[in-house]
Amino acid sequence: MAVKLSLKYYAIGLFFIAGYSLAAQTRYEKPNILFIAVDDLRPELACYGHPIVKSPNIDKLAETGHMFLNAYCNVPVCGASRASLLTGIRPANNRFVGYNTYAKKDMPEAVSLPEHFRKNGYHTISNGKVFHHIDDIPESWSEDPWNPAVDASSYLDYQTDTNLDILKNGISRGLPYESANVSDDKYFDGQIAAKTIADLQRLKEAGTPFFLAAGFLKPHLPFNAPEKYWNIYPQDKIHLPENYFRPENAPDAAIHDFGELRSYYGIPADGPVSNDMALKLIHGYYACVSFVDAQIGKVLEALETLGLVENTIVVLWGDHGWQLGEHSLWCKHANFKTSLNSPLIIRAPGFKENQVSAALVEFVDVFPSLCDLAGLEKPSQLQGKSFLPLLENADIPWKDAVYSRFSLGESIITSNYLYTEWFDKEGKPFAEMFYDHRIDPDENHNIVNEPAISETIKNLRKRLHKNMNQVKKVTTD
């Protein structure tokens, strides 16, 4: 049965309505949603132009769906990013700030994305890490959320004697990596894939439309994966980034001490890591990407085997980017593109395959987009813009800017520029940086003080401040 369009969609324009109608015969009134979240996954994937990384299953999803090259998280830290995406509300200096964010505490009246689908007749399930906290907005789920990392004695998920012995000696964390001679299901992500596949089988038998969320934990630290995934990458193919240095003229506010990594055994308390450790970390990150790709492949294969592909929307996203030594940094927590740019892939029945969009989109756009794809009315709280028209035509004009923030830094990203301004606790600006991606795509030279671009900076600053004021306005029904 063709999907019933909401009145809001008609406002997009006759061009898009016509395009929608042509394909509506193959779309469904209540399509299932398979919602795949991947922790700390940056666009380090073959389909995003990184041939060293082996990610055949995510690549296949991209080939059968729509890949966004310029998708940006709204805040580069897991708890806050997930709270923002799952409520469709932008972060601000007083909400969705850090890793420990609870959406239900910061925005208690907000309805979550899965909760909205549950209220509209969907059976909703959470496996693994979806919200940062398993008990956040419990009304979201038809069943109690499940996460093997919560029930286990150690969320670090170590399997090797080396790391387990370190923990036995009273040290809180082992090495930031391990290569273990174990099967996939010994690690949490293998278990999350197995649970998700079992749920797909159960949900098909029930015949009720579903919103099934699978939150995979890797490539989050520690970089633990079965050794077969490490063996994919010869050591001579692992290299330090070309910009393994602090950007020229970058303000101190832009640089952090990657404290998340320093909490692991073998990482110095200050200063850079050794080159050997840096290469080991990069190798481990790649291994974990291939490991989680394999688990995602199992889930997608089950979806196909069960005959659910034609009426299931698949969404895959990484909650933010990650530094692998770029700008002398590790982890996220920064206002550089390496922290802000994240993978986003959508496969929806009735839309063209193998589509690539360079349009600017941001994570607050996911909630309204899924509402439109499923024919649901949108809650009043949403601050993003549905990118449904981009699924019809990837080349249409779209947003001229997206916005991200972290801690005291507020960023505006356009098709050519990234501008960031930092504010103290009294709201006074104290630092800024600007990168022209046309001449400096890796953001190695902060040129914010060059006289020739003063008008550009003035314009970007004005737009950034306007957005900061608008972000504060949230209406919930």
C-alpha positions, -999 to +999 in steps of 0.1 A: +000+000+000+014+034-009+024+057+020+000+085+030+018+118+027+015+143+055+003+179+048+037+192+058+053+173+029+031+190+003+047+223+013+080+211-002+067+218-036+050+202-067+083+191-081+091+168-052+055+156-049+055+145-085+088+127-079+075+111-048+043+099-065+062+081-093+079+059-068+052+056-042+039+023-056+069+005-041+067+023-007+048+011+023+024+027+047+043+016+078+078+006+066+100-011+092+130+008+105+164-009+111+184+018+130+221+011+132+243+033+154+281+028+154+301+043+183+330+066+172+328+056+136+343+083+114+340+082+075+370+059+074+353+035+050+360+024+015+327+038+002+338+072+016+370+071-004+394+054+021+406+023+002+429+010+029+399+003+052+380-029+044+343-023+050+325-044+023+292-047+041+288-010+048+300-003+012+273-026-001+247-008+019+259+025+004+257+010-031+221+000-025+211+033-008+220+069-004+253+081+012+258+115+026+293+128+022+288+159+043+268+147+073+278+164+106+270+156+142+257+185+162+280+177+191+311+154+191+306+134+222+286+102+224+260+109+251+251+144+239+252+134+202+228+105+207+204+126+229+203+153+202+197+130+173+172+109+191+151+139+201+158+160+170+168+189+193+200+208+189+226+209+217+232+242+235+254+254+263+228+242+289+217+209+273+232+179+256+267+189+267+288+159+276+293+122+273+271+116+304+240+133+290+206+121+298+180+133+273+152+128+298+170+151+323+180+179+298+146+178+279+121+160+301+091+169+279+107+158+246+095+127+228+122+105+214+124+091+179+117+055+188+090+067+213+073+086+185+073+054+163+060+033+193+031+057+198+023+053+161+019+015+162+055+003+159+072-023+181+104-007+193+135-026+205+169-013+216+200-036+214+234-025+225+243+012+228+216+034+214+210+061+240+242+065+260+223+054+291+202+022+289+175+038+311+172+071+292+136+078+281+124+043+289+091+051+272+110+048+239+109+010+239+082-017+237+107-041+255+133-035+281+165-023+264+193-048+262+230-042+262+256-069+270+281-043+281+258-032+309+253-067+323+290-078+320+316-074+348+337-051+325+324-029+297+360-029+284+353-063+270+389-076+272+395-113+261+433-116+263+453-126+293+475-096+289+447-072+295+429-093+321+461-096+341+465-058+341+430-055+355+438-081+382+466-059+394+442-032+404+446-010+373+412+003+361+419-001+324+442-022+303+458-014+270+438+007+245+438-023+221+439-060+218+441-087+191+425-119+205+423-154+190+386-157+196+354-159+176+333-128+169+307-137+194+331-135+223+330-097+220+299-076+227+294-066+191+291-102+180+265-107+206+246-076+196+245-088+160+232-122+172+205-107+193+194-083+165+191-112+141+170-132+165+148-102+170+144-098+132+132-134+130+108-128+159+095-096+145+088-111+111+067-138+127+048-112+147+040-092+115+039-058+134+059-029+119+091-024+139+117+001+149+147-021+157+178-003+169+212-019+170+239+001+187+274-014+180+302-005+204+333-006+182+354+012+170+351+029+204+382+025+227+396+001+236+403-012+201+395-048+207+388-072+179+395-108+169+430-111+154+416-121+120+405-085+115+439-072+126+455-095+100+435-078+072+459-049+075+497-054+069+517-032+092+535-016+063+502-002+051+496+016+084+509+052+084+507+083+105+485+111+091+502+137+070+490+164+094+503+148+126+509+182+140+490+211+156+475+234+129+493+267+122+478+295+144+452+272+160+441+287+193+447+268+225+409+263+228+410+241+197+435+216+211+427+191+239+448+166+258+428+135+247+422+125+283+399+097+272+429+079+257+452+087+285+431+067+309+444+035+293+474+015+304+506+023+284+496+058+274+518+086+289+502+110+313+512+140+291+528+147+258+525+128+226+522+090+223+552+073+207+551+067+170+548+029+176+518+034+198+503+058+173+506+032+146+492+005+168+462+027+176+455+034+139+459-003+132+435-012+160+409+014+148+409-001+113+406-037+127+376-026+148+360-010+118+363-042+098+350-062+128+319-041+133+314-041+095+313-079+096+286-078+123+265-053+104+269-075+074+254-104+093+224-083+103+218-070+067+221-106+054+195-118+078+172-089+067+175-101+032+172-138+040+140-131+059+125-112+030+123-079+049+144-058+026+116-044+004+097-029+033+125-019+057+143+014+059+179+010+070+197+039+087+234+037+095+252+065+113+283+070+134+276+092+165+305+116+156+340+116+141+373+107+157+409+120+154+435+094+145+464+117+152+453+145+129+461+179+144+482+161+170+449+148+185+432+116+194+396+108+202+368+133+195+359+164+216+370+190+191+356+215+166+376+202+137+360+183+108+377+151+119+355+152+150+323+166+134+320+148+100+303+114+104+290+086+081+252+087+073+237+061+050+200+056+043+184+028+023+147+032+018+123+012-004+113+028-036+143+052-039+172+051-063+202+030-054+238+040-053+231+077-047+258+100-033+249+135-020+273+163-012+245+183+004+251+195+040+230+176+065+232+173+102+220+147+127+190+167+139+177+161+104+174+123+109+142+124+131+121+145+107+134+126+077+123+092+092+089+107+100+084+117+064+096+084+051+071+066+073+043+091+067+041+102+103+034+137+116+064+154+131+066+165+168+067+203+173+101+200+191+121+191+160+148+216+150+161+198+119+150+196+083+138+165+065+161+154+038+135+134+020+138+155-011+175+147-013+166+110-015+146+119-046+173+141-061+207+142-046+218+172-066+191+198-056+201+229-037+200+223+000+212+238+033+238+266+030+252+258+065+250+233+094+260+239+130+280+219+156+292+228+191+315+214+218+320+227+252+327+264+248+332+262+210+304+270+185+309+261+148+293+269+115+301+247+085+293+257+049+302+240+016+335+259+017+343+270+052+344+260+089+344+288+114+345+284+151+342+309+180+348+301+216+329+319+245+337+321+281+311+314+308+299+350+307+293+346+270+322+367+258+342+354+228+379+347+234+391+327+205+382+318+169+395+298+139+386+297+102+395+271+075+388+274+038+382+238+026+388+248-010+425+254-003+429+237+030+407+206+032+426+191+061+424+223+082+461+229+087+462+267+086+439+289+107+436+321+086+409+338+107+430+370+110+438+376+073+424+410+062+412+397+028+386+375+044+373+399+071+339+403+054+335+365+052+343+361+088+319+389+098+291+372+078+298+338+093+300+352+128+266+369+123+250+337+111+265+317+139+252+341+166+218+340+150+217+302+152+229+302+188+199+324+197+174+303+178+187+270+192+174+280+227+138+280+214+123+245+217+085+238+217+072+205+230+036+194+228 
